[in-house]
Amino acid sequence: MPTEDDHRFILGARSTDDDVWVLIEHDGQAPPVPWRLPDGSDVFQLIDDGRTERLSFVPRFVHTNRGTRLGDLIWTTGDTKVASRRFVNVLASIGATGYRTFPVNVVDHDGSPLGDFVGFAIEDDDPGKDLHFANGVQFWNFAATGRVVEALTHAGVTELSITPA
């Protein structure tokens, strides 16, 4: 469990011209805005929050023409986060708290898999958890404790942006 004196960091996907960006796609095209379920729920928010069990599909992210370097977190538009399986495996190995994962398809332009990725959502803004909102809401970056960053770094999971909070 994190302590009050634990160092905090901000983690996020790198977003230089070299880094891969992906965009969400539905039925082969950009989804409508707003994108709502019949009950009025915002589909984008459900995906951002990792609450995809209410959807009748697995979110699909397609590589844009931007970048060739695959990171452990991939840049998407909006607040959805996509993480490498190795990133999530490190979190699981240390019993990190404050996140959930969900299935996603991440593909190249031709539809071939881009790698082993999952959807990744932060649960809330509770600073008592290893991972929590850095900005008070679901956002493209998030806060992490020093023990998380140490474990990621020790495992070689560094293809992401890590800055001191």
N, CA, C and O of each residue as an XYZ file, in Angstrom:
660
protein
N       0.851     -1.183      0.000
C       0.000      0.000      0.000
C       0.887      1.233      0.000
O       1.852      1.282      0.764
N       0.595      2.243     -0.839
C       1.421      3.436     -0.878
C       1.405      4.186      0.449
O       0.427      4.133      1.196
N       2.469      4.862      0.721
C       2.548      5.700      1.913
C       2.499      7.156      1.503
O       2.703      7.491      0.336
N       2.224      8.027      2.473
C       2.103      9.455      2.163
C       3.397     10.040      1.607
O       3.364     10.981      0.813
N       4.543      9.481      2.025
C       5.808     10.048      1.554
C       6.306      9.383      0.270
O       7.405      9.689     -0.192
N       5.518      8.483     -0.309
C       5.892      7.819     -1.545
C       5.965      8.849     -2.675
O       5.082      9.698     -2.803
N       7.008      8.771     -3.484
C       7.126      9.679     -4.626
C       6.031      9.362     -5.640
O       5.651      8.204     -5.810
N       5.537     10.377     -6.299
C       4.492     10.202     -7.312
C       5.041     10.617     -8.674
O       5.905     11.486     -8.789
N       4.512      9.970     -9.680
C       4.907     10.228    -11.056
C       3.659     10.332    -11.916
O       2.589      9.848    -11.546
N       3.814     10.968    -13.064
C       2.746     11.038    -14.062
C       3.172     10.153    -15.228
O       4.254     10.319    -15.792
N       2.305      9.214    -15.575
C       2.570      8.299    -16.680
C       1.600      8.590    -17.822
O       0.461      9.003    -17.604
N       2.073      8.367    -19.024
C       1.237      8.539    -20.204
C       1.940      7.981    -21.426
O       3.105      7.588    -21.362
N       1.234      7.951    -22.521
C       1.815      7.506    -23.785
C       2.705      8.604    -24.340
O       2.413      9.791    -24.188
N       3.781      8.205    -24.978
C       4.609      9.190    -25.674
C       3.875      9.614    -26.946
O       3.123      8.833    -27.529
N       4.099     10.848    -27.363
C       3.336     11.341    -28.515
C       4.184     12.134    -29.496
O       3.728     13.138    -30.043
N       5.421     11.687    -29.721
C       6.252     12.346    -30.730
C       5.867     11.830    -32.117
O       5.028     10.939    -32.244
N       6.479     12.388    -33.137
C       6.222     11.924    -34.500
C       6.653     10.476    -34.701
O       6.160      9.809    -35.611
N       7.569      9.975    -33.865
C       8.038      8.588    -33.983
C       7.068      7.580    -33.380
O       7.102      6.401    -33.733
N       6.209      8.031    -32.478
C       5.355      7.125    -31.723
C       4.055      6.800    -32.461
O       3.448      7.655    -33.106
N       3.652      5.531    -32.341
C       2.403      5.065    -32.947
C       1.214      5.735    -32.260
O       1.162      5.830    -31.034
N       0.278      6.191    -33.058
C      -1.015      6.682    -32.584
C      -2.080      5.763    -33.147
O      -1.952      5.265    -34.266
N      -3.131      5.537    -32.374
C      -4.254      4.742    -32.854
C      -5.546      5.520    -32.640
O      -5.662      6.319    -31.710
N      -6.505      5.274    -33.512
C      -7.825      5.904    -33.415
C      -8.885      4.825    -33.311
O      -8.758      3.756    -33.909
N      -9.924      5.107    -32.553
C     -11.015      4.147    -32.436
C     -11.812      4.121    -33.729
O     -12.009      5.139    -34.392
N     -12.260      2.928    -34.060
C     -13.035      2.712    -35.273
C     -14.202      1.803    -34.917
O     -14.077      0.930    -34.058
N     -15.328      2.006    -35.574
C     -16.483      1.139    -35.365
C     -17.137      0.876    -36.710
O     -17.457      1.801    -37.455
N     -17.328     -0.399    -37.006
C     -17.898     -0.795    -38.294
C     -17.120     -0.208    -39.465
O     -17.706      0.207    -40.465
N     -15.789     -0.176    -39.334
C     -14.931      0.265    -40.428
C     -14.825      1.754    -40.630
O     -14.265      2.197    -41.633
N     -15.345      2.543    -39.706
C     -15.268      3.997    -39.873
C     -15.194      4.692    -38.516
O     -15.350      4.061    -37.471
N     -14.957      5.980    -38.549
C     -14.954      6.755    -37.305
C     -16.358      6.699    -36.705
O     -17.346      6.848    -37.423
N     -16.448      6.484    -35.389
C     -17.775      6.404    -34.765
C     -18.463      7.773    -34.745
O     -17.807      8.809    -34.854
N     -19.773      7.761    -34.606
C     -20.513      9.030    -34.580
C     -20.211      9.821    -33.303
O     -19.821      9.254    -32.282
N     -20.394     11.109    -33.383
C     -20.271     11.980    -32.207
C     -21.568     12.763    -32.106
O     -21.906     13.465    -33.059
N     -22.313     12.687    -31.015
C     -22.080     11.798    -29.883
C     -22.390     10.355    -30.251
O     -23.143     10.077    -31.184
N     -21.785      9.440    -29.486
C     -21.975      8.002    -29.690
C     -22.672      7.477    -28.453
O     -22.076      7.417    -27.377
N     -23.929      7.096    -28.599
C     -24.743      6.730    -27.438
C     -25.367      5.351    -27.592
O     -25.690      4.910    -28.695
N     -25.528      4.684    -26.455
C     -26.316      3.455    -26.405
C     -27.791      3.838    -26.391
O     -28.115      4.998    -26.136
N     -28.695      2.895    -26.658
C     -30.126      3.211    -26.625
C     -30.586      3.840    -25.309
O     -31.545      4.612    -25.301
N     -29.907      3.518    -24.183
C     -30.297      4.103    -22.890
C     -29.697      5.491    -22.662
O     -29.893      6.087    -21.603
N     -28.963      6.006    -23.658
C     -28.371      7.337    -23.555
C     -26.941      7.353    -23.037
O     -26.311      8.411    -23.025
N     -26.410      6.209    -22.607
C     -25.035      6.155    -22.105
C     -24.048      6.536    -23.201
O     -24.216      6.159    -24.361
N     -23.026      7.281    -22.824
C     -21.976      7.723    -23.739
C     -20.990      6.576    -23.959
O     -20.320      6.153    -23.017
N     -20.896      6.073    -25.180
C     -20.026      4.943    -25.493
C     -18.561      5.303    -25.267
O     -17.802      4.498    -24.728
N     -18.156      6.505    -25.675
C     -16.769      6.921    -25.469
C     -16.415      6.880    -23.982
O     -15.333      6.420    -23.619
N     -17.315      7.354    -23.121
C     -17.049      7.361    -21.681
C     -16.971      5.944    -21.127
O     -16.126      5.658    -20.279
N     -17.838      5.060    -21.595
C     -17.787      3.661    -21.160
C     -16.433      3.042    -21.515
O     -15.848      2.321    -20.707
N     -15.943      3.321    -22.708
C     -14.641      2.787    -23.119
C     -13.528      3.425    -22.295
O     -12.651      2.721    -21.794
N     -13.552      4.750    -22.149
C     -12.529      5.440    -21.343
C     -12.452      4.857    -19.943
O     -11.362      4.687    -19.397
N     -13.612      4.549    -19.359
C     -13.678      4.038    -17.985
C     -13.475      2.523    -17.890
O     -13.466      1.966    -16.792
N     -13.313      1.861    -19.028
C     -13.112      0.414    -19.020
C     -14.352     -0.362    -18.662
O     -14.258     -1.478    -18.149
N     -15.514      0.202    -18.920
C     -16.802     -0.447    -18.614
C     -17.415     -1.010    -19.899
O     -18.584     -0.767    -20.198
N     -16.624     -1.752    -20.640
C     -17.041     -2.217    -21.963
C     -17.972     -3.421    -21.944
O     -18.461     -3.833    -22.995
N     -18.227     -3.994    -20.771
C     -19.122     -5.153    -20.703
C     -20.530     -4.793    -21.180
O     -21.301     -5.687    -21.531
N     -20.875     -3.527    -21.201
C     -22.204     -3.101    -21.665
C     -22.263     -2.955    -23.182
O     -23.339     -2.748    -23.743
N     -21.131     -3.061    -23.840
C     -21.082     -2.900    -25.285
C     -21.261     -4.240    -25.976
O     -20.946     -5.284    -25.404
N     -21.756     -4.217    -27.184
C     -21.954     -5.450    -27.954
C     -20.762     -5.711    -28.884
O     -20.875     -6.499    -29.823
N     -19.632     -5.060    -28.632
C     -18.453     -5.200    -29.478
C     -17.204     -4.961    -28.627
O     -17.271     -4.398    -27.535
N     -16.078     -5.401    -29.157
C     -14.776     -5.126    -28.545
C     -14.238     -3.871    -29.232
O     -14.149     -3.835    -30.460
N     -13.876     -2.840    -28.460
C     -13.348     -1.622    -29.088
C     -12.139     -1.933    -29.979
O     -11.250     -2.700    -29.611
N     -12.140     -1.318    -31.144
C     -11.089     -1.549    -32.145
C     -10.346     -0.234    -32.371
O     -10.952      0.809    -32.617
N      -9.033     -0.313    -32.283
C      -8.171      0.852    -32.501
C      -7.269      0.570    -33.685
O      -6.627     -0.478    -33.755
N      -7.225      1.517    -34.621
C      -6.477      1.344    -35.863
C      -5.327      2.345    -35.895
O      -5.498      3.523    -35.582
N      -4.149      1.849    -36.283
C      -2.954      2.676    -36.405
C      -3.194      3.784    -37.439
O      -3.606      3.519    -38.568
N      -2.933      5.001    -37.037
C      -2.997      6.117    -37.975
C      -1.730      6.072    -38.825
O      -0.951      5.125    -38.716
N      -1.519      7.050    -39.644
C      -0.278      7.124    -40.414
C       0.867      7.678    -39.581
O       1.965      7.894    -40.094
N       0.616      7.904    -38.311
C       1.614      8.543    -37.464
C       2.439      7.517    -36.698
O       1.894      6.666    -35.995
N       3.755      7.606    -36.842
C       4.696      6.867    -36.017
C       4.864      5.403    -36.333
O       3.998      4.759    -36.925
N       6.028      4.893    -35.911
C       6.340      3.475    -36.076
C       6.810      2.845    -34.770
O       6.907      1.621    -34.683
N       7.103      3.656    -33.749
C       7.593      3.115    -32.473
C       6.402      2.758    -31.585
O       5.611      3.620    -31.202
N       6.294      1.456    -31.267
C       5.231      0.988    -30.382
C       5.668      1.171    -28.940
O       6.734      0.700    -28.542
N       4.858      1.842    -28.170
C       5.163      2.043    -26.766
C       4.413      1.075    -25.882
O       3.587      0.292    -26.352
N       4.710      1.136    -24.587
C       3.977      0.328    -23.625
C       2.630      0.956    -23.300
O       1.736      0.288    -22.781
N       2.488      2.227    -23.602
C       1.188      2.903    -23.642
C       1.122      3.532    -25.031
O       2.080      4.165    -25.475
N      -0.004      3.361    -25.714
C      -0.147      3.895    -27.074
C      -1.062      5.104    -27.046
O      -2.098      5.099    -26.380
N      -0.672      6.138    -27.772
C      -1.441      7.373    -27.834
C      -2.740      7.145    -28.587
O      -2.752      6.609    -29.695
N      -3.833      7.563    -27.963
C      -5.139      7.561    -28.617
C      -5.719      8.966    -28.465
O      -5.233      9.758    -27.658
N      -6.728      9.264    -29.219
C      -7.412     10.525    -28.984
C      -8.349     10.332    -27.805
O      -8.777      9.210    -27.534
N      -8.666     11.385    -27.117
C      -9.550     11.277    -25.967
C      -8.820     10.738    -24.758
O      -7.605     10.895    -24.636
N      -9.552     10.108    -23.871
C      -8.994      9.670    -22.594
C      -8.855      8.160    -22.473
O      -8.543      7.654    -21.395
N      -9.081      7.431    -23.563
C      -8.889      5.989    -23.549
C      -7.392      5.698    -23.537
O      -6.608      6.335    -24.239
N      -7.022      4.717    -22.716
C      -5.628      4.303    -22.655
C      -5.515      2.868    -23.151
O      -6.360      2.026    -22.848
N      -4.458      2.599    -23.917
C      -4.155      1.268    -24.419
C      -2.762      0.919    -23.915
O      -1.811      1.668    -24.134
N      -2.642     -0.227    -23.236
C      -1.380     -0.628    -22.608
C      -0.903     -1.967    -23.141
O      -1.698     -2.824    -23.524
N       0.433     -2.128    -23.156
C       1.000     -3.412    -23.546
C       0.712     -4.442    -22.460
O       0.544     -4.110    -21.287
N       0.661     -5.671    -22.875
C       0.449     -6.758    -21.927
C       1.592     -6.782    -20.903
O       1.360     -7.077    -19.731
N       2.819     -6.474    -21.334
C       3.930     -6.500    -20.373
C       3.774     -5.408    -19.323
O       4.152     -5.619    -18.170
N       3.231     -4.249    -19.681
C       2.961     -3.183    -18.719
C       1.991     -3.692    -17.644
O       2.237     -3.539    -16.448
N       0.898     -4.293    -18.087
C      -0.132     -4.790    -17.169
C       0.395     -5.963    -16.340
O       0.055     -6.090    -15.164
N       1.216     -6.812    -16.940
C       1.782     -7.940    -16.200
C       2.660     -7.464    -15.046
O       2.656     -8.076    -13.977
N       3.406     -6.390    -15.243
C       4.228     -5.845    -14.153
C       3.321     -5.338    -13.040
O       3.574     -5.603    -11.865
N       2.269     -4.610    -13.400
C       1.333     -4.121    -12.379
C       0.752     -5.288    -11.577
O       0.685     -5.235    -10.349
N       0.336     -6.334    -12.281
C      -0.238     -7.504    -11.601
C       0.794     -8.180    -10.698
O       0.454     -8.652     -9.613
N       2.048     -8.227    -11.140
C       3.085     -8.929    -10.368
C       3.371     -8.257     -9.030
O       3.822     -8.917     -8.094
N       3.114     -6.948     -8.925
C       3.352     -6.256     -7.651
C       2.051     -5.989     -6.897
O       2.062     -5.365     -5.835
N       0.942     -6.457     -7.440
C      -0.346     -6.245     -6.781
C      -0.764     -4.787     -6.776
O      -1.381     -4.316     -5.821
N      -0.430     -4.069     -7.842
C      -0.787     -2.645     -7.935
C      -2.301     -2.477     -7.886
O      -3.051     -3.340     -8.342
N      -2.731     -1.365     -7.332
C      -4.157     -1.074     -7.180
C      -4.538      0.157     -7.991
O      -3.691      0.986     -8.322
N      -5.847      0.263     -8.309
C      -6.371      1.472     -8.917
C      -6.602      1.433    -10.411
O      -6.800      2.484    -11.021
N      -6.585      0.263    -11.023
C      -6.777      0.179    -12.471
C      -7.638     -1.027    -12.822
O      -7.857     -1.921    -12.004
N      -8.117     -1.026    -14.057
C      -8.811     -2.184    -14.618
C      -8.382     -2.306    -16.076
O      -7.969     -1.332    -16.705
N      -8.490     -3.511    -16.590
C      -8.187     -3.737    -18.007
C      -9.443     -4.270    -18.691
O     -10.371     -4.756    -18.045
N      -9.441     -4.165    -19.991
C     -10.564     -4.659    -20.786
C     -10.062     -5.008    -22.177
O      -9.047     -4.472    -22.621
N     -10.763     -5.902    -22.872
C     -10.302     -6.315    -24.195
C     -10.435     -5.197    -25.224
O     -11.412     -4.448    -25.241
N      -9.430     -5.113    -26.072
C      -9.459     -4.223    -27.234
C      -8.746     -4.938    -28.378
O      -7.952     -5.850    -28.152
N      -9.031     -4.524    -29.579
C      -8.275     -4.953    -30.755
C      -7.471     -3.753    -31.220
O      -8.020     -2.674    -31.442
N      -6.183     -3.943    -31.365
C      -5.307     -2.890    -31.867
C      -4.680     -3.435    -33.139
O      -3.949     -4.425    -33.105
N      -4.968     -2.784    -34.261
C      -4.558     -3.304    -35.564
C      -3.847     -2.248    -36.402
O      -3.979     -1.044    -36.183
N      -3.093     -2.749    -37.364
C      -2.433     -1.890    -38.334
C      -3.443     -1.518    -39.423
O      -4.589     -1.964    -39.382
N      -3.028     -0.714    -40.384
C      -3.917     -0.251    -41.468
C      -4.574     -1.407    -42.215
O      -5.720     -1.307    -42.652
N      -3.833     -2.503    -42.355
C      -4.350     -3.645    -43.117
C      -5.177     -4.617    -42.266
O      -5.622     -5.651    -42.764
N      -5.379     -4.292    -41.000
C      -6.175     -5.131    -40.122
C      -5.382     -6.164    -39.345
O      -5.955     -6.895    -38.537
N      -4.064     -6.244    -39.570
C      -3.253     -7.209    -38.827
C      -2.978     -6.686    -37.420
O      -2.844     -5.479    -37.220
N      -2.895     -7.592    -36.444
C      -2.649     -7.165    -35.059
C      -1.350     -6.363    -34.954
O      -0.346     -6.693    -35.585
N      -1.392     -5.316    -34.154
C      -0.231     -4.447    -33.984
C       0.650     -4.921    -32.828
O       1.809     -4.516    -32.736
N       0.130     -5.753    -31.964
C       0.874     -6.247    -30.810
C      -0.104     -6.784    -29.787
O      -1.291     -6.955    -30.066
N       0.416     -7.047    -28.591
C      -0.402     -7.612    -27.519
C      -0.792     -6.490    -26.556
O      -0.030     -6.147    -25.652
N      -1.974     -5.928    -26.756
C      -2.435     -4.776    -25.993
C      -3.798     -5.024    -25.365
O      -4.579     -5.851    -25.833
N      -4.059     -4.288    -24.297
C      -5.361     -4.301    -23.639
C      -5.796     -2.862    -23.400
O      -4.972     -1.948    -23.356
N      -7.101     -2.674    -23.246
C      -7.583     -1.387    -22.783
C      -7.207     -1.242    -21.316
O      -7.143     -2.230    -20.585
N      -6.960     -0.020    -20.892
C      -6.453      0.230    -19.546
C      -7.159      1.470    -19.014
O      -7.123      2.528    -19.642
N      -7.795      1.342    -17.866
C      -8.522      2.471    -17.282
C      -8.128      2.635    -15.823
O      -7.893      1.657    -15.113
N      -8.062      3.870    -15.396
C      -7.814      4.188    -13.997
C      -9.177      4.227    -13.309
O     -10.145      4.742    -13.870
N      -9.250      3.682    -12.092
C     -10.543      3.553    -11.412
C     -11.083      4.862    -10.850
O     -12.269      5.154    -11.004
N     -10.231      5.659    -10.199
C     -10.737      6.857     -9.534
C      -9.589      7.768     -9.109
O      -8.447      7.578     -9.527
N      -9.900      8.750     -8.281
C      -8.888      9.725     -7.864
C      -8.354      9.464     -6.452
O      -7.829     10.376     -5.813
N      -8.482      8.232     -5.966
C      -8.035      7.882     -4.622
C      -6.507      7.802     -4.569
O      -5.928      6.854     -5.099
N      -5.839      8.783     -3.935
C      -4.374      8.766     -3.881
C      -3.820      7.654     -3.001
O      -2.605      7.460     -2.952
N      -4.683      6.918     -2.304
C      -4.259      5.766     -1.536
C      -4.006      4.546     -2.402
O      -3.516      3.527     -1.914
N      -4.340      4.641     -3.700
C      -4.105      3.540     -4.629
C      -2.821      3.812     -5.409
O      -2.390      4.958     -5.541
N      -2.226      2.754     -5.915
C      -0.977      2.892     -6.666
C      -1.150      3.728     -7.930
O      -0.246      4.469     -8.317
N      -2.305      3.609     -8.567
C      -2.621      4.375     -9.773
C      -3.911      5.132     -9.511
O      -4.870      4.577     -8.974
N      -3.929      6.393     -9.888
C      -5.140      7.193     -9.691
C      -5.131      8.368    -10.664
O      -4.118      8.671    -11.295
N      -6.299      9.026    -10.767
C      -6.405     10.179    -11.659
C      -5.382     11.229    -11.248
O      -5.226     11.514    -10.060
N      -4.694     11.797    -12.208
C      -3.757     12.885    -11.942
C      -4.450     14.236    -12.045
O      -3.952     15.236    -11.527
N      -5.603     14.264    -12.715
C      -6.291     15.527    -13.006
C      -7.711     15.555    -12.464
O      -8.510     16.402    -12.863
N      -8.034     14.637    -11.559
C      -9.364     14.603    -10.962
C     -10.408     13.845    -11.754
O     -11.500     13.585    -11.249
N     -10.088     13.484    -12.998
C     -11.016     12.754    -13.872
C     -10.207     11.801    -14.747
O      -8.980     11.882    -14.804
N     -10.913     10.892    -15.432
C     -10.261     10.035    -16.419
C      -9.599     10.943    -17.439
O     -10.235     11.855    -17.966
N      -8.338     10.701    -17.719
C      -7.572     11.589    -18.594
C      -6.528     10.746    -19.305
O      -6.325      9.588    -18.939
N      -5.868     11.289    -20.300
C      -4.881     10.519    -21.062
C      -3.644     10.174    -20.248
O      -2.953      9.207    -20.570
N      -3.342     10.947    -19.193
C      -2.244     10.572    -18.312
C      -2.795     10.297    -16.920
O      -3.960     10.583    -16.643
N      -1.967      9.744    -16.047
C      -2.440      9.346    -14.723
C      -1.264      9.332    -13.755
O      -0.102      9.342    -14.159
N      -1.594      9.308    -12.468
C      -0.573      9.305    -11.419
C      -0.227      7.875    -11.023
O      -1.076      6.984    -11.043
N       1.038      7.678    -10.663
C       1.517      6.376    -10.203
C       2.488      6.571     -9.055
O       3.181      7.585     -8.978
N       2.531      5.595     -8.166
C       3.461      5.642     -7.045
C       4.865      5.277     -7.514
O       5.062      4.717     -8.592
N       5.819      5.611     -6.674
C       7.208      5.271     -6.952
C       7.433      3.781     -7.095
O       8.256      3.353     -7.904
N       6.709      2.980     -6.317
C       6.911      1.523     -6.406
C       6.463      0.985     -7.761
O       7.047      0.030     -8.274
N       5.430      1.593     -8.344
C       4.988      1.185     -9.681
C       6.064      1.527    -10.705
O       6.441      0.686    -11.521
N       6.555      2.762    -10.658
C       7.577      3.196    -11.614
C       8.851      2.365    -11.442
O       9.485      1.996    -12.430
N       9.224      2.074    -10.210
C      10.410      1.249     -9.957
C      10.234     -0.145    -10.558
O      11.155     -0.668    -11.186
N       9.069     -0.746    -10.372
C       8.813     -2.089    -10.917
C       8.807     -2.069    -12.448
O       9.380     -2.952    -13.086
N       8.165     -1.067    -13.027
C       8.144     -0.955    -14.487
C       9.555     -0.789    -15.036
O       9.935     -1.461    -15.996
N      10.322      0.094    -14.436
C      11.685      0.353    -14.888
C      12.555     -0.891    -14.728
O      13.315     -1.239    -15.632
N      12.448     -1.556    -13.589
C      13.226     -2.772    -13.334
C      12.910     -3.846    -14.372
O      13.795     -4.606    -14.763
N      11.661     -3.915    -14.822
C      11.243     -4.916    -15.813
C      11.507     -4.466    -17.250
O      11.221     -5.207    -18.190
N      12.051     -3.258    -17.429
C      12.340     -2.766    -18.780
C      11.127     -2.195    -19.494
O      11.151     -2.008    -20.710
N      10.073     -1.918    -18.748
C       8.852     -1.358    -19.328
C       8.965      0.171    -19.260
O       8.441      0.815    -18.352
N       9.662      0.720    -20.245
C       9.952      2.156    -20.221
C       9.563      2.868    -21.508
O       9.904      4.035    -21.701
N       8.856      2.180    -22.383
C       8.412      2.812    -23.639
C       7.134      3.595    -23.387
O       6.080      3.301    -23.951
N       7.256      4.619    -22.508
C       6.147      5.488    -22.148
C       6.745      6.755    -21.565
O       7.957      6.838    -21.364
N       5.925      7.717    -21.299
C       6.350      8.960    -20.675
C       6.215      8.817    -19.165
O       5.140      8.498    -18.657
N       7.312      9.053    -18.453
C       7.325      9.024    -16.985
C       7.954     10.320    -16.515
O       9.125     10.580    -16.789
N       7.177     11.145    -15.802
C       7.712     12.394    -15.278
C       7.353     12.517    -13.799
O       6.292     12.059    -13.376
N       8.235     13.132    -13.015
C       7.891     13.347    -11.589
C       6.648     14.220    -11.464
O       6.445     15.153    -12.240
N       5.823     13.899    -10.473
C       4.606     14.695    -10.235
C       4.966     15.951     -9.477
O       4.090     16.762     -9.174
